[in-house]
Amino acid sequence: MDVTQLDYDSVLQMLPDRDPFGHKGSFGKVLLLCGSRGYTGAAYFAAMGALRSGVGLCYLGVPESIYAIEAVKLNEPVVFPLPEREGMLSRQALPEILSRLEKMDAVLVGCGMGISPDTEAVVTAVLEQAKCPVIVDADGITALRRHKDILRGRKYPTILTPHDGEFARLGGPVGEDRMETAAAFARDWNCILLLKGHRTCITDGKTRYRNTTGNPGMATGGSGDVLSGILLGLLGQGVPPLEAAACGAWLHGKAGDLCADEMGQYGMLPTDMLSHLPRLLK
């Protein structure tokens, strides 16, 4: 089956025009459920990725013990504390989470959230109740390992963004043909799969994209959180889910390439990728 190699022209066609008469509500409202004690950076990078990709309103729910840290680090998102257990989101947070879901255009769950029975309950409840696209990343993917059937029952788009190790917990070893493995999983489990790695594969089981940007300097903690945030921001603005995943992967990698060109691959950080992203969206 044909695979589309992403380039700048194809990505530009996927991006929405900015309404000259728009306001913050015109450009989407998104919710992130990310972070845990010791993993405050994941929530920060994901939220900033969403904002740097153009979303209008960004809400970040975090365990109450890290609320003060995130509130100081982040000026633009609306950060709010949620009940926790041992530094991770508790199922006691679900009433507020589910109430907020009703008003969102897209949701991201999983970045740095930790793994526990309570975080599993949060991830599964979001997937069962959200009437909008949901991105599941990192620990959220691991939380699904015993609950994959939820994906088949979803009536709204779901995007999974695993690296090979996370994918193995859901679908077994990736194997030599990464695109075919990704397409088969997406088809079988009713989702869009963004399989991260060299030449990231993006597919809904039918249409297939291969990313052509990125470099080894991006192989550092926090880089994947930036990617998930970019996807969330594009979804919130109404980019169709498969195109949002493809476009986001290319933009993320290209921002990393700009960093590498400017400062080299050894010392570049996810923060640098965030600062270069607006140059690609002018």
N, C-alpha and C positions, 0 to 999 in steps of 0.2 A: 504494500500500500504506500502511496506517495507521502513523503514527509516534507513539510514546508520549512525551509531554512529562514529563520527570522532575520530581518535587516531593518535599518532605520526607516526606510520608506513604508514597509508593511506595518511597522509599529505606529508610525504617525497616523496611518489610516484608521487604526483602532482607537486612538485617543479622541475623547469628546471635545467639541468646541466649547470655549468658556462663554457663557451667555453674558453679553455686555450689560444686561439689565438684571443679572442675577444677584443674589445675596447669599449669606452663609448657609441658609436652608436649601438653597438651590443646588448645592454641590455635595449633598449627601450627609447622612448622619450615621456614624459607625460606633460600634462597641467592641472594646478589647477586654478580655478576661485573661490576664497574664501576670507573671511575676510571683515570687514567693520569697521567703526569708533567704537571703544569700544570692538571689537571682533578680535583683532590682534592675539590672541593665537590660534584660530581655524585654521587660515592659516598656522601658524608655525607648529602646531602638524601634520596637514595633509601632508605638504611638507616633514617633517622629517620622517613620517611614510613611505612615498614612497621611500625615499632614503635609509632608514634602511632596507627595504625589497629588495634592490638590483637593483633598476632601474638605468639606465645609465645617463639620462639627465632629469632634472626636471625644468619646467618653471612655475612660480607663478605670475598670474596677480591679482593685488589688486587695490582698489581705491587709487587715487593719494595722498589723505591726510594721508594714513597710509604707503605709500611706504617707507619713510625714516626709520620708525620703523622696518618694515620687512627686509629691506636691511641690517640693523645693526644686527638684530637677526639671520639672516640666511646667512651663508657663502656659502653653497654648491648649493642651487637652484639659477636659474636665475630669479631674481625678477624684475618685470617691472610694472610701474604705468599705470593706465587706467582712463579715464574720469569717474567722479562720480557725483551724485546728493545727497546732504544731507548725505554724508559719505558712501554711498553705490554705487555699480557699476551702471553706467548710460547706457541707450541704445546707447548713443554716442560712447561707447566702442566697439560696435559690429563690425565695419569694421576691427579693428585690431584683435579682437578675432577670427572672421571667417577666416581671413588670416592665423593666426597661427594654426587653427584647421587642415588645410590641411596637416601639417607635423607631426601630432601627432599619436601615437599608442594607446593612451587612454586619457580620460579627466575626471576630477572630478569637479563637480560644486555644490555649496551650503553651504559648511561649514562656518558658521558665516557670510554669505553674507548679511543678513537682508532681510526684506520683503517689497517690494514696487512695483508699476507698472513697474518700470524700471528693477528691478531684475527679475521679472516675464518674461519680454521680453528677457532678457539675457538667462535665463534657457530654454525657449521654442525655441529660435533661435539655441542654441547649439544642442538641441535634433533634431531639424529639419535638421541641416546642417552637423553635425559631421558624417564622414564616418569611424567611429571607435567606440569601446565600450565607453559608458558614464556611470559614477557613479553619481547618484543624492542622496545627503544627506541633512539632516537638513532643513535649510530654502529653499533649492532647492526643497525638497519634498512638502513643503507648497505651493511653487509657482506653483506647478502642479495641485493644487486642482480644478482649473477651466479649465485645459488643458490636462486631462488624455488621450484624444483621440490621442494625439501625440504619445503615447506609442505604440498604435496598428499599427501606420503607419511606425514605425521605422524598417529599414532593417538591422540595426546593433545592437549588444547586449546592453541592458540597465540594470543596476543594481540599485535597490532602497534599501536603508539601514535605514528604519525607526525604531524608538522605537514605542511602542504601541500607544502613543499619536499622533505621526506624522502619523502613519498608519490610525488612526481613521479619519483624515482629508481627506484621499483618499478613504478608503474602509469601513468605519464604524467600530464599536467596534470589537475587536479581538475575543472575545468569549473564551470558555473554551478550544477548540481544536486549539491551535495556529498553529500547522503545517498544518492542513486542511485549515484553514483560509488563511494562506500564499500561499499554493499551488493553491487554487481556484483563488486568486487574480493574481498570476503570470500567470496562464493559461489564464485567461480572458483578461489580459492587456499586454500580450506579453513582459514579463520582467522576470528578476531574482529578487527574493525578499529575502533579508536578514533581517529577523524580529528579532531585537535585544531584549535581555532580558535573564533571566535565561534559559540556554540551548537554545541559539539562533537557529532559524530555517532558513535553506537556501534551496531554491527550485526554479526550473524553471517551476513548475506545474506538472512535471513528476518525475524526480529524486529528492529525498529528503535527506537532511543531517541534523543531529542535532549535535550542538557543545557540547563538554563535558568539556571544560575548562572555567576558569573565576571565579571570586569571588566578593563579595560585595565591596571590596576595590576599584574596578574599577568604581564604581558608582560616578564619579566626572566629572566636566566639562572638556572637552578636550579629554576624553577617546575615544569617538566615532569618533572624528576627526583623531586620530591615526589609528583607524580601517580603515576608508575610505582611508587614505593614503597608508596603507599596501595593500589593495585591488588594488589600482591604480598602485602601483609598480609591483605587480605580473602580472596584465593585460599588463602593458607596456613591460614586458619580454616575453609575448606570452603565458602565462598560460591561458587555455580556461576559459571563463568568469564564468561558474558555479563552476569550480574547484578553480578559484581564490577567489571567494567569500567564499567557504567552507574552503579552506586552510588559507585564511586571518583571518577568524573568530577564527579558532583554534589557530593560532600563536599569535593573539592579546590576547586571553584569557590565553594562557600559559605564555606569557610574564608577564601578570598580576599575575599569580600564583607564578612565580618566585619572583616577587616583594613582594608578601604577605609572602612567606616563609622567605625572607631575612629581611624584615623590619616591617612586620605586615600590617594589612589592613587599619588602621586608618590614617597613614601618607603618604601612597604611592601616587604618582602623575603620570600623563601621561608622564612626562619627564622620570620617572624611568622605565616605560614600554618601552619607546624608547631605553633606554640604555641596557635593557635586551634582546631585540629582536635579536641582532646579535648572542647571545649564542645559539639560536634555529636554526640558519641558517648556522652553521659551517660545 
